[in-house]
Amino acid sequence: MQQRVKQTFSGNSGQESDLYQDEKQIIGSIIHYQISTRGHVTNKTITLRLIEMLETADNAEQQHMLRNALELIVGQSAESVRS
C-alpha cells in the first residue's frame, strides 16, 4: 500500500510533485498514524480519515487541500482496480 501511495506522488515533473506537497504531508501523516496504531494501512482507512477531516475542517484552504488529497487517493484506488 505505501508503495502505491508513493507511486501516486512520483510524477514526471518536479512541478507536479511540488503542487501536491501539502496533500502528500497530510496523507503521509495518516499513513504513519495508521501503521503505528494498527500495524497496517489501506486506501479505505486513508479515505475514511480524509473524509472525517474534511467534515471537521473549518477553513476553505484546509478543505481544499483535504479534497485534493482525497481525489489523489480515490483516483489511485480506481487506477489499481482497472489494472
N, C-alpha and C positions, 0 to 999 in steps of 0.2 A: 504494500500500500504506500509506504513512504516513497518508494522508488517511483511509483506512478505519479504521486503528487509532485515530486521533484521534476519529473519529465514535463508536467504541465507548465512549469515556470521556466524551463530552459528553452527560451525562444532563440531564434536565429540571430536576432539583433540585440545589442545591449540596451537599446532604447525600449524595447518591449519589456525587457527584464526590469528596468528602472520604473516603467509605467505601473507595474503591479507590486512595487516594493512594500507598500503598507499592507496590501492584501496577503502577500507572502508571509509577513510577520504575524498577522492575525491567524492564518491557517497553521503556521509553524507553532504558535503558542497552543492552539487547540490540539495539535498532534502530540506535542510534548506532554501536555497535561493528560491526555488520554493514555498515552503509553506509561507514564509514571503512576497513574492511578489504577489502570485496568490491565496494563501489560500488552495491549493491542489497540489498533485504531482501524476504523472502516470509513468509507465515504459516507455511510449513513450517519455515523456519530458526528462526523465533521459537519454534515449538512444540518442535522438537528441542532447542534450547538450554534451554528451561524444564524439559523432562524430564530433561536432563543435570544441571541444577542441583538439581532435586528429588531425584534419586538420590544426590547427594552432600551434601545438606543434613543438618546434624547436630542441629538442634533443632526442636521442634514448631512454634514460632511461624514460623520461616523456611519450613518445609514448608507450613504453612497459606497463607502469602502466595503462595508459588510455585504451589500448587494453584489458588488463586483467579485468579492471572494466567493460568494455563493454561486454566482454564474460560472466561475472557474471550476469549482468542484462539480457542479451539476453537469457542465459541459464535458469534463474529464470522465465522469461516470458514463455518460451517454456514448462517448467515443470507445470506451472499453467494452461496452455491451455490443457495439457494432463490429468490433474486431473479431 
